[in-house]
Amino acid sequence: MSLPERLGRLQRVERLGVGGFATVWLYHDAELRSDVAVKALAENWAQRIDVRERFLEEARILRQADSDHIVRVYDIGEVDGTPYFVMTYADLGSLADVLERERRLPVPTVLDLVRQAGAGLSVLHEQGVVHRDIKPQNLLLRSGGSAGPRLLVADLGVAKAMLHASGLTQVVGTPAYMAPEQATGIGIDIRADVHALGAVTYQMLTGALARDGSIGELLHATLPPPPSSLADLPSAVDDVLLRALEPDPEDRWPDVASYVAALRAALPSQTPGVQDQLTLWHVPDRTAADGTALAPPSPGPLWPTVLISLLTFVAAFALAYVLFTTLR
């Protein structure tokens, strides 16, 4: 459904994207002078109690997660029977947008993004949540000032709270990044997210997918080529990444933190150059419905401001002249 022009003090700008279960809209908060994203459950699913509960559960998880690297939920509501929640707006789009422009990313950039994604995932894991669908499209980017962009883990629509679920057996995820055990329907744990983050890292460093097949093919998954055979990388990174991508979860890194630490130890790090950052973090064009996080509107022309300033100066000068001649 199309959300109304106004939600309280929020003014609708345009649609950001449409998914199978929800639509995301861009709204502007005039009082706080900031943009927010509003996610609304698709109208055809709003009457399904199970889907509705999963949608609301996502909002609860995001609300409870206290991390600078997870999308924040600010408010929740309902319009004509359709629930929605207000969340962080990612003005730089997603990691998928970056990878469409840049086949490979500089090593320092990869390390920084993996560190941020790992920080967000670790908070979710501490709360008993497995994301289960980590991929570039679900890693959003927001302007972060001189420190560079801030990565936000998003889209927990397929996540379940492990403390409130018995088995985690539903097959959900994206084959190029999901762990093989997700295709079997057996119970999964946080090592599935370790695998997915490893697959995203592999793509950022090599420009290639770790695996490219159907969910059924995951049942017979094997390790991809060593990353150092596809890009100019030290051989030490091979052991780290391939361990994250092991088909058997027992052979993987036990958690995200240990994987991130090992990756940082295996890869040389330096600060990316200014030009690299300008190229990588190009703000995407505004579009209507392709799912890309849209850039804020460009500022208007400067001449009204200049004219007002000039008139103010002339008026002040004239007043000073009158006072001066009067006092004489």
N, C-alpha and C positions, 0 to 999 in steps of 0.2 A: 504494500500500500504506500501511498504518498503521505508522508507526515505533514501536518499543518504548517502554514507559513511561520507561525509562532508557537513555541513551547515555553510558556512563562515569559521570561525576558530574552529568550533565545530567538534569533531571526534566522530562518532557513536561507541558505545560500544556494546549494545545489547538491545533486546526488554524487557520491564518491564511487560507489560500486554496488553490485548486486551479487549475492551468493545463493547457494541452494536453500538456505534457511533464513537468511536475513539480508536486509539492505542497509547500507551505511550512508548517512547524510552529513553534509558539512553545515554547521550552524555557527552564527556569530553572536557572542555575548557583548553587547554594546557597553554595558556598565563596566565590565572588567577589561574591555578592549582586547578580547582574545577569541580565537576560534576553537571549537570543540567538534568532535565527531559524535553522531547519534546513531546507534545501532538498533534497528527495529526488526522484530521477528516477522518473517513473511506471513502475509494474511492467511494463506492456505494452510499454514502450520499452527496458527495461533490457537486453534481449538483442540489441538492434539496435546493432551495433558503431559505425555512423556517428553515431547519436543519442547513444550513450553517450560517444563521444569529444567531441562538441560540448558535452555537459554538463560533462565534466571540463575541457575547454578554458576554459569560462567560469570555473571555479574557479581555474584557473591564472592567467588574465588578471587576475582580481580580486585574487589573492594578490600578484601582481607589481606591481600598480598602487599607487604610494605617494602617496595623496592623501586629504585629509580629506573630500573630496567624491565619493568612490566607496565603495560598500559594501565592507567588508573581509571577507575569509575567514580564519577562525581555525583551522579544522581540516577534515579530509576523512576519510571512512570508507566502509564498506560493510556492509549488513545483508542477509543472505539473498540476495546477488547484486545488491542494489540500491544504487548509490552515492548518497552524500549529502555535503553540505558545510555547515559551521557558519559563519554570517555575522552581520553587524550587524543588530540589531533596530531598526526604525524606529518608535518609539513614538507618533509624531504622524501616522502614515498616509502618504498620498501627496499629491502636488499635485492629483491628480484628486479626492481627497476634499475639498480646500479649494475647488476650483472648483465642486463640487456645491453648496456652501454659499454661496459668494460668486461671482456671475457675473463681476465684474471685481475686480481687485486694485489697491490703491493703487500709484502709480508708484514710490515708494521701495522698496516690497516687491518689485515686479517687477524692479527693477534689482538688488536684492540676490540674488534667486533666480537670475536670469540670470547674474550674476557667478559664483555658486557652481557652477551647472551648467556654465558655460564652463570653470571651473577643472578640474572633473572630466574633462570631455571632452578638454581640451587634454592632460592626462596620458595618456589612452588614445591619442590621436592621435600623441603622441610615441613611444609603444610600437608604432606601426604598426597600430592597431586602429580600425576604423570601427564604431560602435555599430549604426547602421542602423534602430533602432526607438526613438528618443527621443520620448517622449510623456508626458503628466502621470502616467500610471499607473506609469511607470518612473523617476520622480523622487520619491524617498522623503524623508521629513522626520523628523528626530530632534531631541529637546530639546537646546538648545545653551546654556542658561543665560541670562545677561543679554544676550548678544549676539544672542539670537533663535534660531530653529530652524536646524539645519544640514541642507542639502540633500545627498542622496546619489544619484549616478547608479547605477542598478541594472539587473538583468535583461539580461545580455549573451548570452542564449541564442541570439540570431541573429547575434552578432558573430563576425567572423573576423579572425585576425591577417593583415594584408596581406602581411607578409614571408613567410608560409607558405602563401599561397593564390595561385592563378593565375587572375586575372580577376574574382573577386567577382561572379559572375553570377547567383546565386540570388535570386529575387524574394522579399524578406521585408520586413515593415514594416506600418505602419498607414496607410491611404490619407489620412486627414485631416492627417497630419504628414509623410509620406514624400515624398522628392524625386521628380519625374517620371521621372528616369533610372532609378530603381529599378524602375519598371514595364516598362521596355524590356528588361531582362535584360542590358544592357551593363555593363561594369565601372564601379564607383563609387569615389569617394574621400571625403576628410573633408568636402567641400562638401555631401554629402548630410546630414551631421549639422548643418551650418550651417543648411541649409534647415529641418530638423526643429526646431531650437532657435528659429528665427525664427517657425515656425508656433505653437509653444507660447507665445512672447512675444506674438504677435498675439492669441491667445485670452485671455491674462491681462489685456491692456490694453483689449481691445474687448468681450470677452464672446462673441465669434463665432469660428467656425472659419475659418481661412484658405481651406480647401477642404473640400467635403463631397460626396464622390462615391466611385465605385468605383476600383479599381486601373486598370481599363481607361480610365476617363475622364482619368487622369493623363497619358495619351499626348497629350492635347490641352489640357493645363493652361494657364490664363491667370492673370494676377495678380489678387488679390482687391481689393476696394475699399480705398482709402487708409485707414489706421487713424484719421486725424483726422476722417474723415467719419462714423465710428461712435462716437467718444468724444471727450471734451474733452482733446485732445492737441495739442501744437504741430506745425505742418506739417513741421518738420524731421525728425520721426520717420518720416514717410511714406517718404522716400528710403531711410532706413536699413533699415526693415523690408521694404519691397518689393524692395530689392536682395537681401536674404537669401532672399526667396521667389521669385526669378527662376526660371522653368522651365529655362533654360539654365544649367548650372553655371558656364560661363565668365563669366557676367554677375554671379555672386554674390560676396560677400565671400570672400577666399581661405582664411580660416581663422576659427575661433571667436573667437580673441583680438581680431582686427580688428573683427569684428561687435560684440562686447561693448563695446569702446572707443568705437565710433561711436554705439552706443545710449546710453551714459552721457553722451556729449557732446550728444546731441540732446534728452535729457529732463532737466527740472529735478529735482533730488534734495533730499530732506529726510528726517529721521528719522521713521519712522511713530510715531504716538502710542501710548501704552500701551493705550488701549482698542481701537485697531485690532489690535494684536498679540493681545490677549486674545480677540477675536472670531475672528480668522483662524486662530489656532493652538489652537482648541478640540480637546481630545483626543478621538478617536473612541470610540464605545461598543464594548465587547467583543462580538464576534460569532464565530460558529463557522466559517463557510466562505465569506465573501463577498470574501476577498482583502484586506480592510482590515487595516493594521497595528494591532494591538490595544494598548490602554492597559494599563499594569501594574495589578494588583489594587489596589483601594482599601484603605487601612489599616483595621485592626480598631478596635473601640471603645476610647475613652481611659480608661474608668473603672478597668480593672485597674491601669494605670500610676499613676493618681492615688491609688488605695487603697494600693498598695505604698509610694509615696512618703510618704503620711500615716503609715502604720504604722512606717516607718523613722524618721520624725521623732519619733514618740511614744516609740519604744524608746530613741533617743539621748537624749531629754530625761530619761527615767526613769533611765538609767544615770548621766547627769551629776548628777542629784539625789542618787542613792545615794552616789556618790563624794564629793559636797560634804558631805553629812551625816556620812559616815564620817571625813573629814579633820577635821571640827570636833571 
